[in-house]
């Protein structure tokens, strides 16, 4: 299940500022390109999902840009170190937020105690005024006091590592709140109560406008327009065991189709000890993260949780249509996406999310006007180039999903015969330096004596461009003899060990 035979992660598909930061991680922390690339996506999703949405170029729906990721890697592969180095501004932001939150809670407790005393007196005055028949004054005075009840501002903290559904609702309660569930203890997350609520996780990924949780004390937690980023690392054997036990249920829920899976090969033994140089390209990446976090904090303080909504330009819309047509075609039975149609149906949404992240991260949002339309005009539209870059990244994860979840290929008897004939031709003809052999010789000694079966097998090898069948008429024999002519390039490319 976890055999690693991937293409390189498309680091170069990231815009230059992100690409250089990822390459510096690879060199300085000595991690795989997969860990570096997925860490960049985690940072972008965490910092940007509270600030921006995108408009679907065909349906016009407003979609979130938050991502879910699962990265398999061996223990000691330094994913945590890479993520800490890349996401340092996020962690610093949360440390400041926690300190500020404690201060706010103390002030809120004192203000609440004073308000309760005031409210108690107001209730007494309300009763006296009602007895005197002054209903209007009673209602006005009590309403004025109740309007002064202290409220606790939402915390700008983003990152959580261990949580429950209840605590997630508490973090997302309100309008437009965001959080990121990041952990390198994926086995703990998979065993937690959070992973029993796939409907909630799916709805949050989908950007459902209203999520509610009814509590036992008849109170309700309400999360509007919330955004959730998930990224967890897990050891391959642990994930394999999880899917062996619950894979059918988890995939049937639709959760897997929303996750970008990655398999990072171990590079233990390939990391020569070195003095880590000071960061260079991480610094501008960090500076941009700090700008985005400051924008989120200002948005919370203002109480106006409105996200920028960006669109695709005309060329990007045409490219989107081409990609969508190809995806729909590949969902047809027997084609590439048919056996992973769950992910295939989410693929374009994921492409759009990544395109939104890449575009907004590179946009100059430091001094945007307050007017929403003017802001969007200043940010600009997603280009076809950015969409193409996003598809390269999403396409890599598509192949990962195919490798993990596509059922084993069921080979026909003819294909098995073709493999058997190929093995014979390789070992006893090609390996002996010969480039052709009588077909009848193969029938006699190649293990498949039935002529119909042999002909079917050879037709498959002809289709693979491994061999040709030539008829040669000899002067002393009226009946032409058939020779199997080998294609040396094919046999050199696909050896039999």
N, C-alpha and C positions, 0 to 999 in steps of 0.2 A: 504493500500500500504506500510505503514511503520511499520507494526507490527514487533516487534523485537523478533525473536526466533532463534538467531544465535548460532552457536558453538563459543567457545572462539577464539579470534584472535591467529593465530599460532606464537606467539612471540618466542617460543623455536625453530622455524625453522630458525631463524636468526643465523648467526655465533656468538660465545660467546661475542665478543666485542660489537656487535650491540644489542644483546639480553640483555646484562647487562645495556646498556644505556637506552633501552626501559623500562626495569623494574624499573630503577631509576626514570624515568619520571612518571611512574604510581604511585610510592610511594610518591615522593616529590611534584609533581604538582597536584596529585590526579585527574588523567584523566583515561579514559577507556583504556583497552588494544588496542582497535581499533584506538583511536587517537594516542596512542604511536607508534603502528606499522606502521600506514600510514605516520606519521611524519618521521619515519626512511626512508621509501621509498622515500619520497619527498627530504630529504637531500641527499640520495645516487644518485637519478636521477639528481639533480641540479649540484652536484659536479663532477659526473663521466661522464655524457653524452657528455661533450666537449672533453673527453680524450680517450674514448674507444668505439669500436664497436665489434660485434661478428659475427662469420661466421656460417650460418645456416648449421647444420650437414647433411642435406639431399640435399638441393638445392645448397649449396655453396654460396648463396647470402650473402652480407655484410649488416648487420642489425644494426640499432641504439639501444641504451639501455634506451632512454628517456621514461618516464611514464606520463600519464595523470591520474589524480585522482579527484574524487568528494566525499566529506565526508559530510553526513548529521548529524547535531548535534544541540541540543538546544542551545539557547543563554546562555552564561555563563558557558559552558562546558569546557572552558580553552584550547581549541585547539590552539589558538594564543599563549598563554603562553607556551604551550608545544613545539610548533614549534620554538618560539624564543629561548627557552632554548637549544633545540637540535641543531638548525641551527645558533647559535651565530657566529661561524667563517665565515659563508656565509655573514651575515649582516655586520660584521666588515670588511670583504674584500670589500664589496660594498661601505661602508663609505670611506675607503681609496681610492678606485677607483674613487669615485665622486670628492674627494678633488684633487687627482692627475689629473683627467680629466679637472677640472677648470684651473689648472696651465698649462696644455698642450694647452688648448684652447687659453689662453692669449699669450703664446709663438707662437702658430700657427698664430694668428691674426697679430702679429708683423712681423713674418717671411713672411707672405703672402703679407703684405703691402710693405716690402722691395723688394720682388720678382716682384711684379707688376710694381714697378718703374724701376727695371732692365729690365723687359720684354718690357716695353714701349720704353726704349732706344734701346733695341735689335731690335724692329720692325722698328725704324727709320734707324738704321744701315742696316737692311735687305733691306729696300727700296733703300738706296743709292748704296749698293753693286749690287742689281739687275739692277739698271739703268746703272751701270758701266759694266754690263755683267759678273760679277763674281758670277755666280749662285751657284757654289759649295761652295764657302766661305760663301755666304749668308745663304744657307740652313744649313750648318754645325754650324755656329754661333747661329742661331735661335734655332736649335734643342738642342744645348748644354744648352742654357738658359731655354728652356721649360722643359728639363729633371730635372732642379733644382727646379721645382715648389714644395713648401712644401706640405707634406701630413700629415693628422691628424691620428695618430695611433688609432686603434680600442680600445674602452673602454672595460676593463675586467669585467665591472659591469654585474652581472648575474640576480639579482632579480628585477622584475617589479610587481607592484600591480594594476595599472590602465593604460590601454593602448588601442591603436587603431591598426587597421591593418597596417596603414602607419608607426606608431612609432615602431611596431614590425619589419617591414621590415628594418627600419633604424637601429634597434639594431642588426639585423641578417645580414645586408649588408656585403658583403665580402666573404671570404672563411673560413668555419669551425667555424663560430661564434655560440654562444649558449646563451640562456636566459631562465629564469624561470618565469612563470606567477603565482604568489602565492598571494592569497587573502582570507581573512575570510569574505569578503562581496560578497558571491557568487551571490546574487540577482543582484548586480551591474554588475558583469561580464556577467550574462545571458542576461541582458537588453542592453548590450553594442553592438557596431557595430562589435566587434570581432566575436560575436556569429552568425553573418550573413554570415560568410565566412567559412563554414564547409569544403569546398574544400581545402582552404589554410591550415586549421588546420589538416585535414587528410593527406595532402601531406607532411607536416612537420613531423607528427608522423611517416609516412612511410619512412622518410629519403630520400625524393626525392632530387636528386643531384643538381637540378637547379630550383630556384623559382624566378620569375620576377614580378615586379610591374611597370606598365606604368603610368607615371604621366601626368598631364594636360599640363605641359610645355615641353612635348616631351622628357623628360629625363627618365631614367630607373633605378630602384633599383634592384640589382641582389644579391641574397643570394645563395651561393653554400655550399652544405654539412652542412646545418645549423641544429641545435638541439634545441628542445623546450620542456621544462617541464611545465606541468600545474597541479596545485593543488589548489582546492578551497573548502571552507566550506560553507554550506548553511543550512538554517533551513528546516526541513522536509516538512512543509506546503508550503513553497515557491517553493521547487523543485516539489512537487506534482502539484501545480498550473501551473508551467511552462510546465510540461509534459502534463497536461490536455489541454493546449492551443496549444503547439507546439511539443508534444511528437512524433507524427507520422512523422512529417517532420524531426525532429532531428535524430530519429532512422533510418529513411530511408536513410539519408545522410551517414550513416556509422560511425558517430562521436561517438555515444554511445558505439559501440562495441570496441572502442579504449580506453575507460575510465574504470578505476578500481573504482567501486562504493562501498561505505561503509556506513552502518547505525550505528551510535554510539548511544546507549541508554543513556538517561539522568540518571545521578547519583546524581542529586540534593537531598540534605537531607542525603546523605550517605558519606559526606566528613567532618569528624570531624576536627575542626580547629587545626592546628599544627604549630610548628616552623619548617620551612623547613631546613633540614640539608645541609651542603655544598656538592656540587657535588663530586662524587668519580669516578663513571664509565663513566660519561659524558666526563671527561677529556681526556682519551685515544681516545674516539670517536672524540672529537674536534681536537685532535692532528693529527689524520689521515685526517680529512677534510682540515686542514691547509696545509698538504703536497700536497693534490690534487689541492687545489687552487693555491698554489705556482707553481705547474707544469703547470697549465693552463696559468698563467701569463707569465711564461718563454716561453711557446709556442707562445703566442701573440707577445711578444717582439722579438722573433726570426723570425717571419713572416712565419714559416713553420707549417702550420696547418695540421699535420698528426696525425691520431689517431692510437693507438694500436688496433690490430685486434686479438681477442682471439678465440680459437676453443675449441671443446669438445673432451675429450679423448675417446678411443674406448668403454669403458664401458658406458660412458654417451651417446654415439651415439646409443648404443643398447637400453638403457633405453628410449631415445628419440623416437626410433622407436616403442617401446611398447606403450608409451603414445599416439603417433600419431595414432596408430592403434585403440586404445580405443576411441579416440576423433572421428575419422572417423566413427566408428561403432555407436557411440551415436548420430550422426547426422541423422541417419535413422529415417523415420517417426514413431512417437510413442515412441521413446527413449528420453533420458534425454536432449540432446542438440537440438533436432529438432525444438522446438519452440523458441529457442534462438540461432539459427544457425549463426546469425551475430557475436555474441561474440564467439561462438564455433570455427568459422573460424579464429579468431584472437588469440585464447587461447594459442596456442603453441608459437606464437611470443611473447606474454606477458611472458610466462614461461621462454623463452630464455633471454628476457631482464632482468628479475629479477635474473636469474642465473648469467648473466654477471656482474650485479651490485654487487652481493654477492662475487663473485670470485675476482673481481678487487679490491674491498675495502679491502679484506683480504690479497691481494698480497703485497709483499715488492717492492714498486716502487720508493723508495727514491733515489737509486743510480743505475739506469738502464743505460746500454750502449746506444749510439746514433743509432747504426745499428738496423733497424726495426726487422730483423729476430732474432738478438741476444736479443732484448728487449722482444719479444714474447716468446722466449725460457725461458728467466729468469722469466717471469710472470707465465708461466705454462698454462696448459689446464684446462678447467672446468671439474670437476669430476662428477661421477654419484651421489655422496652424495650431492654435491651442487645443481645439477639439481633436485634431489628429494626434497631438502629443498625449492627450488624455486617453485616447483609444489604445495607443501603444501600451500604456501602463495597465489599463483595464484588461487588454487582451492577454497580457502576461498572466494575470490572475485567472482569466478564463481558462487557459491551458492548465493551470494548477488545479482548478476545480474539476476539469475533465480527467486529469490524472488521478485525483482522489476519489471521485464519485462515479465515473463512468463504469458500468458493469464490465466484467471480463469479456473479451472478444470471444464469441462462439464461432469456431472455425468449422467450415463444412468439410465433409469427407474428401472432396476434390482438392481443397486447399491443403489438407493434411497430406494427401498423396503428392501434391506439388512440392511440399516441403521435403518429403522423403526423397523424391527424385532429385531435387536440388542438392540435398546432402550427398547423394551418391555421385552426382556429376562433379561436385566440388572436390570430394576426397579422392576419387579414382580417375578423374579426367583432368580437371583444372590443376589440381595439386601435382599431377605428373607432367605438367607442361604441355598438355595437349589442348587443342581448341575445338575439336569435333569428335563425334563418336557415332557409330551406327545406332539408329533407333532400336533395331532388333537386339543389339548387344545389351542396351539398357533394359529392354523387356526381359531378357534372359537372366541378367545378373543384378538388376537394380532393385529387386524386391517386389515389383508390381508386374505380374505376368499377364494380367487381364488387359487386352488391347484397348478396350473402351476406357477403362480407368486410366491407363497410361496416356491415351490421347487427351483426355480431359485435363490431366495434370500438366501435360506439356503446353496445352493452350493457355493455362494460367501463367506458366513461366514465360511464354511468348508475350502475354499481356504485361508482365512485369519488365519486359525487355531484357530478360536474362538469357534467352536463347532464341534462335531461329530454326525452322525446320526446312531443310533444302532437299529436294529430290534430285538424285544424280542417276542418269541413265548410262550404263556401261555397255561397251560394244559387244561383249560376250554374253550379256544377259538382257533379254527383252524387257524384263520388269525393272522399273526404276527402284533404286534403293533410297531410303530416307535417312538423312544424316541430321543429327542434332548439333548445331553450331553454337558454341558458347560465346557470350559477350564478355571479354576479359575485364572490361571496366566495371561491369556489374559484379562479377565474381570477386574482384579485388576490393570492392566497396563493402560487400556483405560476406565476410569470411565465416566459415564454419569451424568452431574450435573443438 
